[in-house]
Amino acid sequence: MGLESIGLALGASAETAATVGAMAAGTAATTAMGVYQGQQAAGAQKSAQAQASAQASATAKAADEANNRINQKRPDTVAMLAANAQAGKGGQAGTMLTGPQGIDPSTLQLGKNTLLGQ
C-alpha cells in the first residue's frame, strides 16, 4: 500500500494524494542522497586524516634522522692519547698494583728455605 493509497483511504482527492506521495518520495530521495553524501564526506575525512598522520610521521622520522646526523657520537681521541701518554710515563714495570718501582724481591721471602720462598 503506497502513500497515495493511504491518502485516498483517508479521503483526500487523487490529485492531493499524488502530490503528497510525490513530495514524500522526493523527501526520501533527498534524505537518502544526504546520507550517501555524508558517508562519502566521512570517508574522505578519514582518508585525509590517515594521509596527514602518515605525512607527520615521515616528517618526524626525517627530523630525528637529521638530528642524529648532526649529533653523532665520536670517540674523544685527544683524551685517549693523553691517558696513554700518562700511563707510559710509569715505565714498563708500572702497573696499578706495583707502581713504577716494581716489587722488592726481599718482600717475597716467606722466611723458609723452600722452593716457594726462594
N, CA and C atoms as a LAMMPS dump frame, in Angstrom:
ITEM: TIMESTEP
0
ITEM: NUMBER OF ATOMS
354
ITEM: BOX BOUNDS ff ff ff
-5.0000000000000000e+02 5.0000000000000000e+02
-5.0000000000000000e+02 5.0000000000000000e+02
-5.0000000000000000e+02 5.0000000000000000e+02
ITEM: ATOMS id mol type element x y z
1 1 1 N 0.852 -1.17 0
2 1 2 C 0 0 0
3 1 3 C 0.898 1.233 0
4 2 1 N 0.828 2.057 -1.083
5 2 2 C 1.684 3.222 -1.227
6 2 3 C 1.129 4.429 -0.49
7 3 1 N 1.871 5.503 -0.547
8 3 2 C 1.456 6.734 0.131
9 3 3 C 0.196 7.312 -0.501
10 4 1 N 0.082 7.173 -1.808
11 4 2 C -1.12 7.662 -2.494
12 4 3 C -2.338 6.893 -2.016
13 5 1 N -2.213 5.592 -1.842
14 5 2 C -3.329 4.76 -1.39
15 5 3 C -3.759 5.168 0.01
16 6 1 N -2.788 5.489 0.86
17 6 2 C -3.122 5.907 2.222
18 6 3 C -3.869 7.239 2.167
19 7 1 N -3.394 8.17 1.326
20 7 2 C -4.062 9.46 1.185
21 7 3 C -5.483 9.294 0.681
22 8 1 N -5.689 8.419 -0.29
23 8 2 C -7.023 8.174 -0.816
24 8 3 C -7.914 7.521 0.235
25 9 1 N -7.329 6.617 1.036
26 9 2 C -8.107 5.941 2.069
27 9 3 C -8.551 6.93 3.142
28 10 1 N -7.778 7.979 3.354
29 10 2 C -8.129 8.982 4.366
30 10 3 C -9.089 10.031 3.81
31 11 1 N -9.412 9.945 2.563
32 11 2 C -10.418 10.827 1.988
33 11 3 C -9.847 11.966 1.185
34 12 1 N -8.598 11.975 0.892
35 12 2 C -8.012 13.037 0.1
36 12 3 C -8.323 12.781 -1.364
37 13 1 N -8.249 13.84 -2.158
38 13 2 C -8.504 13.664 -3.581
39 13 3 C -7.311 12.959 -4.21
40 14 1 N -7.507 12.433 -5.374
41 14 2 C -6.45 11.701 -6.062
42 14 3 C -5.289 12.633 -6.376
43 15 1 N -5.607 13.878 -6.714
44 15 2 C -4.555 14.837 -7.035
45 15 3 C -3.736 15.18 -5.788
46 16 1 N -4.416 15.398 -4.667
47 16 2 C -3.726 15.709 -3.419
48 16 3 C -2.904 14.512 -2.96
49 17 1 N -3.468 13.329 -3.06
50 17 2 C -2.75 12.122 -2.658
51 17 3 C -1.509 11.921 -3.522
52 18 1 N -1.622 12.196 -4.811
53 18 2 C -0.481 12.06 -5.709
54 18 3 C 0.597 13.082 -5.369
55 19 1 N 0.162 14.306 -5.042
56 19 2 C 1.116 15.36 -4.688
57 19 3 C 1.847 15.007 -3.391
58 20 1 N 1.092 14.544 -2.403
59 20 2 C 1.699 14.156 -1.122
60 20 3 C 2.645 12.975 -1.334
61 21 1 N 2.271 12.032 -2.138
62 21 2 C 3.119 10.877 -2.427
63 21 3 C 4.404 11.292 -3.121
64 22 1 N 4.281 12.216 -4.077
65 22 2 C 5.468 12.684 -4.797
66 22 3 C 6.39 13.456 -3.86
67 23 1 N 5.799 14.27 -2.969
68 23 2 C 6.609 15.019 -2.012
69 23 3 C 7.324 14.071 -1.049
70 24 1 N 6.62 13.046 -0.609
71 24 2 C 7.229 12.083 0.308
72 24 3 C 8.357 11.325 -0.393
73 25 1 N 8.142 10.962 -1.632
74 25 2 C 9.178 10.256 -2.385
75 25 3 C 10.378 11.173 -2.607
76 26 1 N 10.111 12.449 -2.903
77 26 2 C 11.2 13.409 -3.086
78 26 3 C 11.978 13.628 -1.789
79 27 1 N 11.267 13.696 -0.662
80 27 2 C 11.931 13.86 0.628
81 27 3 C 12.788 12.642 0.957
82 28 1 N 12.261 11.468 0.68
83 28 2 C 13.027 10.242 0.933
84 28 3 C 14.276 10.199 0.057
85 29 1 N 14.143 10.607 -1.196
86 29 2 C 15.295 10.611 -2.099
87 29 3 C 16.334 11.641 -1.633
88 30 1 N 15.852 12.802 -1.183
89 30 2 C 16.767 13.837 -0.69
90 30 3 C 17.488 13.353 0.564
91 31 1 N 16.751 12.695 1.445
92 31 2 C 17.35 12.163 2.675
93 31 3 C 18.389 11.097 2.341
94 32 1 N 18.041 10.205 1.417
95 32 2 C 18.976 9.15 1.028
96 32 3 C 20.238 9.749 0.403
97 33 1 N 20.044 10.789 -0.412
98 33 2 C 21.188 11.434 -1.045
99 33 3 C 22.056 12.126 0.012
100 34 1 N 21.426 12.74 0.997
101 34 2 C 22.165 13.388 2.086
102 34 3 C 22.972 12.394 2.89
103 35 1 N 22.377 11.241 3.175
104 35 2 C 23.089 10.198 3.919
105 35 3 C 24.274 9.694 3.106
106 36 1 N 24.069 9.479 1.829
107 36 2 C 25.132 8.988 0.957
108 36 3 C 26.282 10.002 0.89
109 37 1 N 25.933 11.284 0.718
110 37 2 C 26.978 12.308 0.654
111 37 3 C 27.695 12.436 1.998
112 38 1 N 26.974 12.261 3.091
113 38 2 C 27.6 12.285 4.416
114 38 3 C 28.595 11.152 4.587
115 39 1 N 28.216 9.975 4.098
116 39 2 C 29.13 8.832 4.177
117 39 3 C 30.37 9.07 3.321
118 40 1 N 30.175 9.657 2.145
119 40 2 C 31.326 9.968 1.293
120 40 3 C 32.234 10.991 1.959
121 41 1 N 31.659 11.999 2.589
122 41 2 C 32.456 13.03 3.258
123 41 3 C 33.22 12.431 4.435
124 42 1 N 32.575 11.533 5.178
125 42 2 C 33.259 10.893 6.307
126 42 3 C 34.42 10.035 5.81
127 43 1 N 34.203 9.33 4.719
128 43 2 C 35.283 8.521 4.138
129 43 3 C 36.436 9.389 3.66
130 44 1 N 36.109 10.51 3.03
131 44 2 C 37.155 11.421 2.56
132 44 3 C 37.915 12.023 3.739
133 45 1 N 37.199 12.318 4.829
134 45 2 C 37.856 12.88 6.01
135 45 3 C 38.794 11.855 6.64
136 46 1 N 38.355 10.599 6.73
137 46 2 C 39.226 9.546 7.279
138 46 3 C 40.473 9.378 6.425
139 47 1 N 40.304 9.422 5.117
140 47 2 C 41.438 9.288 4.207
141 47 3 C 42.41 10.455 4.376
142 48 1 N 41.862 11.659 4.518
143 48 2 C 42.717 12.831 4.706
144 48 3 C 43.455 12.759 6.041
145 49 1 N 42.782 12.262 7.091
146 49 2 C 43.43 12.124 8.395
147 49 3 C 44.561 11.101 8.326
148 50 1 N 44.326 9.992 7.666
149 50 2 C 45.357 8.962 7.539
150 50 3 C 46.557 9.494 6.756
151 51 1 N 46.283 10.246 5.701
152 51 2 C 47.362 10.816 4.897
153 51 3 C 48.146 11.846 5.709
154 52 1 N 47.459 12.681 6.477
155 52 2 C 48.132 13.687 7.302
156 52 3 C 48.961 13.019 8.394
157 53 1 N 48.434 11.947 8.972
158 53 2 C 49.17 11.216 10.01
159 53 3 C 50.438 10.583 9.432
160 54 1 N 50.332 9.995 8.258
161 54 2 C 51.5 9.391 7.613
162 54 3 C 52.539 10.461 7.273
163 55 1 N 52.071 11.616 6.806
164 55 2 C 52.989 12.713 6.472
165 55 3 C 53.685 13.229 7.731
166 56 1 N 52.944 13.36 8.829
167 56 2 C 53.536 13.827 10.087
168 56 3 C 54.559 12.829 10.609
169 57 1 N 54.253 11.551 10.479
170 57 2 C 55.182 10.513 10.921
171 57 3 C 56.469 10.548 10.089
172 58 1 N 56.328 10.702 8.797
173 58 2 C 57.504 10.765 7.926
174 58 3 C 58.34 12.008 8.228
175 59 1 N 57.691 13.127 8.497
176 59 2 C 58.41 14.355 8.827
177 59 3 C 59.159 14.207 10.146
178 60 1 N 58.511 13.595 11.146
179 60 2 C 59.165 13.392 12.442
180 60 3 C 60.368 12.461 12.306
181 61 1 N 60.234 11.419 11.489
182 61 2 C 61.345 10.489 11.286
183 61 3 C 62.517 11.186 10.594
184 62 1 N 62.214 11.992 9.59
185 62 2 C 63.275 12.719 8.873
186 62 3 C 63.976 13.707 9.809
187 63 1 N 63.212 14.381 10.672
188 63 2 C 63.815 15.326 11.615
189 63 3 C 64.7 14.6 12.621
190 64 1 N 64.251 13.434 13.074
191 64 2 C 65.037 12.645 14.026
192 64 3 C 66.344 12.172 13.388
193 65 1 N 66.27 11.722 12.14
194 65 2 C 67.476 11.27 11.443
195 65 3 C 68.451 12.433 11.226
196 66 1 N 67.926 13.61 10.886
197 66 2 C 68.791 14.776 10.69
198 66 3 C 69.459 15.169 12.005
199 67 1 N 68.711 15.095 13.095
200 67 2 C 69.267 15.412 14.415
201 67 3 C 70.367 14.414 14.788
202 68 1 N 70.149 13.146 14.495
203 68 2 C 71.157 12.127 14.796
204 68 3 C 72.412 12.321 13.941
205 69 1 N 72.243 12.759 12.684
206 69 2 C 73.413 13.016 11.837
207 69 3 C 74.244 14.165 12.391
208 70 1 N 73.566 15.177 12.889
209 70 2 C 74.277 16.345 13.426
210 70 3 C 74.988 15.997 14.726
211 71 1 N 74.341 15.241 15.583
212 71 2 C 74.872 14.941 16.918
213 71 3 C 75.45 13.53 16.994
214 72 1 N 76.311 13.181 16.062
215 72 2 C 76.912 11.855 16.075
216 72 3 C 77.851 11.729 17.26
217 73 1 N 77.901 10.541 17.822
218 73 2 C 78.81 10.28 18.93
219 73 3 C 80.161 9.86 18.364
220 74 1 N 81.209 10.574 18.795
221 74 2 C 82.562 10.295 18.327
222 74 3 C 83.459 10.048 19.529
223 75 1 N 84.467 9.208 19.377
224 75 2 C 85.386 8.967 20.493
225 75 3 C 86.238 10.206 20.759
226 76 1 N 86.588 10.417 22.018
227 76 2 C 87.431 11.542 22.411
228 76 3 C 88.892 11.101 22.276
229 77 1 N 89.439 11.223 21.084
230 77 2 C 90.793 10.719 20.809
231 77 3 C 91.855 11.518 21.553
232 78 1 N 91.625 12.794 21.776
233 78 2 C 92.606 13.609 22.498
234 78 3 C 92.735 13.094 23.93
235 79 1 N 91.629 12.809 24.581
236 79 2 C 91.673 12.3 25.954
237 79 3 C 92.304 10.913 26.004
238 80 1 N 92.031 10.081 25.002
239 80 2 C 92.618 8.742 24.971
240 80 3 C 94.136 8.825 24.813
241 81 1 N 94.617 9.698 23.937
242 81 2 C 96.061 9.864 23.752
243 81 3 C 96.718 10.389 25.022
244 82 1 N 96.073 11.33 25.693
245 82 2 C 96.627 11.882 26.928
246 82 3 C 96.711 10.813 28.011
247 83 1 N 95.695 9.97 28.118
248 83 2 C 95.704 8.898 29.117
249 83 3 C 96.804 7.888 28.81
250 84 1 N 97.003 7.559 27.543
251 84 2 C 98.065 6.615 27.163
252 84 3 C 99.449 7.202 27.422
253 85 1 N 99.614 8.492 27.145
254 85 2 C 100.911 9.134 27.403
255 85 3 C 101.209 9.154 28.898
256 86 1 N 100.197 9.426 29.702
257 86 2 C 100.378 9.438 31.149
258 86 3 C 100.725 8.046 31.667
259 87 1 N 100.084 7.021 31.13
260 87 2 C 100.376 5.653 31.545
261 87 3 C 101.793 5.253 31.116
262 88 1 N 102.25 5.745 29.986
263 88 2 C 103.593 5.43 29.504
264 88 3 C 104.68 6.045 30.355
265 89 1 N 104.387 7.093 31.075
266 89 2 C 105.378 7.73 31.94
267 89 3 C 105.743 6.838 33.119
268 90 1 N 104.919 5.872 33.438
269 90 2 C 105.183 4.966 34.555
270 90 3 C 106.24 3.932 34.226
271 91 1 N 106.6 3.775 32.994
272 91 2 C 107.598 2.784 32.612
273 91 3 C 106.968 1.419 32.406
274 92 1 N 107.842 0.439 32.057
275 92 2 C 107.34 -0.907 31.789
276 92 3 C 106.871 -1.618 33.046
277 93 1 N 107.539 -1.392 34.152
278 93 2 C 107.18 -2.114 35.368
279 93 3 C 105.976 -1.498 36.06
280 94 1 N 105.557 -0.339 35.637
281 94 2 C 104.461 0.339 36.331
282 94 3 C 103.124 -0.308 36.038
283 95 1 N 102.471 -0.733 37.085
284 95 2 C 101.101 -1.223 36.972
285 95 3 C 100.3 -0.529 38.056
286 96 1 N 99.054 -0.77 38.074
287 96 2 C 98.234 -0.163 39.119
288 96 3 C 98.587 -0.733 40.488
289 97 1 N 99.067 -1.96 40.559
290 97 2 C 99.354 -2.591 41.843
291 97 3 C 100.758 -2.289 42.356
292 98 1 N 101.744 -2.226 41.467
293 98 2 C 103.136 -2.09 41.911
294 98 3 C 103.676 -0.687 41.777
295 99 1 N 103.175 0.104 40.859
296 99 2 C 103.747 1.418 40.629
297 99 3 C 104.973 1.312 39.753
298 100 1 N 105.659 2.427 39.476
299 100 2 C 106.802 2.415 38.563
300 100 3 C 108.042 1.721 39.118
301 101 1 N 108.183 1.568 40.426
302 101 2 C 109.38 0.943 41.003
303 101 3 C 109.297 -0.581 41.015
304 102 1 N 108.165 -1.182 40.746
305 102 2 C 108.048 -2.634 40.738
306 102 3 C 107.933 -3.204 42.143
307 103 1 N 108.271 -4.493 42.323
308 103 2 C 108.157 -5.17 43.617
309 103 3 C 109.565 -5.445 44.159
310 104 1 N 109.763 -5.205 45.45
311 104 2 C 111.036 -5.511 46.112
312 104 3 C 111.123 -7.025 46.311
313 105 1 N 112.151 -7.713 45.77
314 105 2 C 112.255 -9.176 45.877
315 105 3 C 112.37 -9.662 47.318
316 106 1 N 112.888 -8.863 48.243
317 106 2 C 113.019 -9.327 49.628
318 106 3 C 111.655 -9.486 50.295
319 107 1 N 110.636 -8.807 49.805
320 107 2 C 109.311 -8.958 50.414
321 107 3 C 108.652 -10.257 49.994
322 108 1 N 109.206 -10.902 48.995
323 108 2 C 108.636 -12.173 48.556
324 108 3 C 109.137 -13.357 49.389
325 109 1 N 110.177 -13.177 50.189
326 109 2 C 110.71 -14.265 51.023
327 109 3 C 109.747 -14.545 52.169
328 110 1 N 109.41 -15.789 52.318
329 110 2 C 108.476 -16.16 53.373
330 110 3 C 109.193 -16.61 54.65
331 111 1 N 110.503 -16.529 54.677
332 111 2 C 111.255 -16.917 55.863
333 111 3 C 111.565 -18.394 55.926
334 112 1 N 111.244 -19.143 54.931
335 112 2 C 111.535 -20.584 54.896
336 112 3 C 112.403 -20.871 53.7
337 113 1 N 113.147 -21.946 53.818
338 113 2 C 114.02 -22.352 52.736
339 113 3 C 113.309 -23.42 51.909
340 114 1 N 112.32 -22.991 51.132
341 114 2 C 111.578 -23.918 50.261
342 114 3 C 111.598 -23.357 48.845
343 115 1 N 111.131 -24.109 47.945
344 115 2 C 111.092 -23.623 46.562
345 115 3 C 110.167 -22.406 46.422
346 116 1 N 109.124 -22.394 47.238
347 116 2 C 108.206 -21.273 47.155
348 116 3 C 108.853 -19.997 47.692
349 117 1 N 109.703 -20.115 48.717
350 117 2 C 110.298 -18.944 49.344
351 117 3 C 111.557 -18.455 48.673
352 118 1 N 112.093 -19.152 47.745
353 118 2 C 113.341 -18.711 47.119
354 118 3 C 113.099 -18.062 45.793
